[in-house]
Amino acid sequence: QVQLVESGGGLVHPGGSLRLSCTAHGVAFSSSAMSWVRQAPGKERELVAGINWNSRDEYYEGSVYGRFTISRDNTQNTVTLHANDLKPEDTAVYYCAGGSRAFLAVVPRTAGQYTYWGQGTQVTVSP
């Protein structure tokens, strides 16, 4: 009954911003690493941001560093991705993904290390 539900995607012009949210159900959220992974049509999935259980470690893929910010609220079982200065190449389905190992000091850096996945929310950046 593990469920991750994303929201906040949409159509935005280049340079615009979106706030993506993920709410977790049926997961030991507060002890788990969380991440945002995107997949564009015809492309492989790409982890863009990750955060460990207590927000002491964060990871950002190079192309989004300085533009995207990941955060979490363990009292609400939510993960947020603030995506700023969006570019057409950011267009993708963005998935919330959760890990299965507890209390990791270092957030896993690759999509394959995550076990639980949401249904995704579409982000389209177009002039």
C-alpha distance (Angstrom), angle and dihedral (degrees) to the residues before:
residue distance angle dihedral
Q1 . . .
V2 3.80 . .
Q3 3.76 109.7 .
L4 3.79 132.7 178.3
V5 3.78 115.6 -173.3
E6 3.80 122.1 -164.7
S7 3.77 128.0 -162.2
G8 3.77 140.0 165.5
G9 3.77 103.1 69.0
G10 3.75 123.1 131.7
L11 3.77 147.6 123.3
V12 3.78 117.0 -50.1
H13 3.80 136.2 167.4
P14 3.80 120.7 -115.5
G15 3.78 109.3 -78.8
G16 3.77 92.6 28.8
S17 3.77 128.8 119.3
L18 3.78 138.3 -128.8
R19 3.77 133.8 -170.7
L20 3.78 113.2 -144.1
S21 3.79 119.5 -164.6
C22 3.78 133.3 -166.0
T23 3.77 126.0 -165.9
A24 3.80 119.0 -164.1
H25 3.79 126.3 -146.7
G26 3.79 127.6 -177.5
V27 3.81 93.8 9.6
A28 3.81 131.3 110.1
F29 3.76 84.9 -115.8
S30 3.79 101.0 169.4
S31 3.82 92.6 57.5
S32 3.80 97.7 41.6
A33 3.77 134.4 88.8
M34 3.78 114.0 -120.4
S35 3.76 132.6 -160.4
W36 3.77 146.7 175.6
V37 3.78 116.7 -124.9
R38 3.78 125.1 -176.1
Q39 3.77 133.3 -160.3
A40 3.76 125.5 -168.3
P41 3.83 121.7 -161.2
G42 3.78 110.0 -77.2
K43 3.80 92.1 5.2
E44 3.77 133.2 105.1
R45 3.76 120.4 -106.2
E46 3.78 114.4 -89.1
L47 3.78 127.6 -160.7
V48 3.79 107.0 -134.8
A49 3.80 102.8 174.5
G50 3.78 139.2 5.9
I51 3.79 137.2 -178.4
N52 3.78 130.3 -168.0
W53 3.78 126.0 -128.9
N54 3.82 98.0 -85.4
S55 3.82 99.4 30.8
R56 3.80 91.4 -110.2
D57 3.78 93.7 121.4
E58 3.78 129.2 40.5
Y59 3.76 133.0 176.4
Y60 3.79 131.0 -161.1
E61 3.76 129.5 -173.6
G62 3.78 110.0 -119.5
S63 3.80 98.2 -111.4
V64 3.82 92.6 56.0
Y65 3.79 99.1 38.2
G66 3.78 109.9 124.2
R67 3.80 91.9 15.0
F68 3.81 103.0 61.4
T69 3.79 127.3 52.2
I70 3.79 125.7 -168.3
S71 3.78 122.7 -158.1
R72 3.78 138.7 163.4
D73 3.77 139.5 -153.7
N74 3.78 110.8 -153.7
T75 3.79 91.6 -170.8
Q76 3.80 89.6 61.8
N77 3.82 100.1 32.0
T78 3.78 89.9 -123.7
V79 3.78 137.1 136.8
T80 3.78 121.6 -163.3
L81 3.78 132.8 -162.3
H82 3.78 116.5 -162.3
A83 3.78 105.0 -161.0
N84 3.79 113.6 -167.8
D85 3.79 134.3 178.4
L86 3.77 90.1 20.0
K87 3.78 119.1 -157.4
P88 3.81 131.2 -159.6
E89 3.80 89.1 -108.0
D90 3.81 88.3 62.4
T91 3.80 89.0 68.8
A92 3.80 107.9 121.3
V93 3.74 145.3 105.5
Y94 3.78 106.8 -79.2
Y95 3.78 117.5 -146.8
C96 3.76 130.3 -164.9
A97 3.80 110.1 -136.7
G98 3.79 131.2 -171.0
G99 3.78 132.6 -159.0
S100 3.78 127.3 -131.0
R101 3.81 99.7 -143.9
A102 3.79 118.8 88.8
F103 3.79 130.2 -127.2
L104 3.79 98.3 -1.8
A105 3.78 113.0 179.8
V106 3.80 91.9 -153.9
V107 3.77 121.1 48.0
P108 3.82 114.5 -125.8
R109 3.79 109.4 -106.0
T110 3.81 102.1 -154.5
A111 3.78 132.2 66.3
G112 3.81 92.6 -128.4
Q113 3.79 90.9 65.7
Y114 3.80 92.6 66.7
T115 3.77 124.0 87.7
Y116 3.80 108.4 -171.0
W117 3.78 124.7 57.4
G118 3.75 137.8 -174.4
Q119 3.79 126.4 -139.8
G120 3.78 93.1 -101.8
T121 3.76 136.3 -122.2
Q122 3.79 123.0 -118.5
V123 3.79 119.1 -119.3
T124 3.78 115.4 -170.2
V125 3.79 121.3 -177.4
S126 3.77 111.6 -170.2
P127 3.80 135.8 151.7
